[in-house]
């Protein structure tokens, strides 16, 4: 997928719930299954979160972005998605029994145990954060306007703090964007 296709997909997802849900749920299942869990998404709650995300993108384009700009950056679009996914309980339960329970895990066992704990504790919030991180990391890795190679800066400590933040009732769209903006800021970036 090139940059244009990536941006196009993000725009399409805002109007096509089925395409978005299929991709998102498939990725979430894959992560949960890799560590031995099954998930049971609540598609109505996911649809509500999707509609709120699409409305937030429209609102930000109309009210919060300079009309002379190119519109919403991928970080803004995905931070809004993350906010609305973690604000919903789209994945109320996880169950034992994913493919990872049969010995398919190829990584270090302590990492599997950590991810299992995160999936069990954070459920949809953790899966949403991982989905958004994966998309932003893909884009940042493939940018052609980078001065320096992309280096992912999320530490385990910050990952934990983000999960605590997303579990709170105080989280909001702007704060979620500012967190991701800081995490993904590039050396030499002018802010334009």
N, C-alpha and C positions, 0 to 999 in steps of 0.2 A: 504494500500500500504506500503510495507516495503522499507528499504533504497535501496536495490538492484533494486526493481521494479521502484522506483522513479528515480534512475540514468538511468536505461534502458529507461524509458519513455522520459527523457530529450534527450537522444541520438536518440531515434526513431523520436522524433519531428523534429530533425534537417534534417532528410531525408524524412519525411512524412508530407507534408504540410496539407493534408486533415485531418489527425488525430490531428495535432496541432491546426488548425483553428477551427475544431469542438469543441474541449475542451475550447480553449481560448474564442471564440465568445460566447459559451454557458455561461461561467462564467461571461463574460462582460455583456451579456443580463440580467443575474440574478441580478447583482449589480444594473444596471440601472433601471430595472423593479421594484426592491424593493423600490425605491424612486420615482416611478411614471414616469419614462422615457422609451422610446423605442429608440434603436439605429439602424442605418442603415450602417453596415460596408461596406467599399469599398473593396471587396475581391481581386481585382487586386493590390491595394496598400498594402494590407495585405500580399499578395503573394510575392510582391517585398521586403517588410520588412523581411519576413521569409527567402527569398533567401540570403539577405544581412547578416542576423544573422548566417545562416549556413556557409556562406563563412568566416565570421569573426571568428567563432569557429575553422574552419579549419586553418585559418591563425594563430590564437593564439596558436593552438596546434603545428604548424610547426615552428613558429618564436619567440614566446614570452614565452614559457613555457620550463623549464629545461627538457631535454629529459629523465632524470633519475626520474622525478616525475611521479605521477599517472595520469597526464594529467590535464584537466581543472576541477576545483572544481565546485560544483553546483552554488556557488555565482558568479564565473566568467561566466559560461554559461548563467545564468539568468541576469547578468548585461549586457551582450552583447545583449540578447533578449530585455531587457528594452530599451537600447540605440536605437536599430533599430526600435522598435515599436514607441517610442516617436519621432523619426526622420521622421516617415511617418505620413501622415494624413489618417490613416486607418478608422477613425470614424469621418467624416467631420461634421456630424450633430446629434443632439439628438432631440427627439420629445416628447411632453407630451403624456401620455397614458399608461405607464407601469402598471403592477399589483399593485404597491405601491400606485397608485392614487385611488384605491378602498378601502383603509383602511386596507390593509394587514400588514402594517408596525407594528412591535411589540416592537420597541425600543422607546427611548425618542424622542419626536417631534423635539427638537432642534438639535439632532444628525442627524435626517432625513433631516432637513433643510440644515445643513452644507454639508452633502453628496450630496444633490440635487445641491447645489451651486457648489461644486467641479466637479460633473459630467457635469454640464452645461458649466462651464468655461474651464475645462481641457479636456473634451470629451475623446478621445482616449489616451491621455497622462495620465490622471488620472486613467482610467480603466486599462491601461498597468501597471502602478505602483502598483495598488492594486492587480493585478493578480500575479505579481512577488513577492510582499511582502507575499501574501498568500502561495505561493509555498515554499519560503525560510522559513517562519515561521513554516510550517508543518514539513519540514525537520529538522530544528533546535530543535523543540519540541520533535522529535522522535530520536534524536541522542543518541547513547549509550556511546559515549566517552566524554560526558560533565562532567566537574568538578562540576559545579553549575547548578541548573535548569535554563532553558531558560527564559530570561526576554526581552520582546520586548521593544526597547528603542526609537522608533520613536515618537517624540513629535508633537503636532499640529503645533508648530512653524517651526520645521524642515520639516514637511510634506509640509507646505506652501512654504518654501525656495526651496525644491526639485522641486515643480511644477513650480516655477519661473525659476529655472535652466533648467528644461526640455523644457520650452517654448523658451529659448534663442537659438541663433544660435551658441553659443560657446560650447555647451555640446559635449562630445566625449566619446568614448568607455572606455578609461583608467580612466577618471575622474568618470564616472558612476560606474565602478568597485570599485574604491577606496572609494567612498561614501558608497556603500553597504558593502564593506569589513569592514570599520570602524563601521558601524551600527550593523553589525553582529559579530564583533570580540568577542572572548570568553575569560573570565578571565583565566590566566594560559596558554593561547595558545602560542606555541613556534614559530609560523610562518612557520612551516614545512608543 
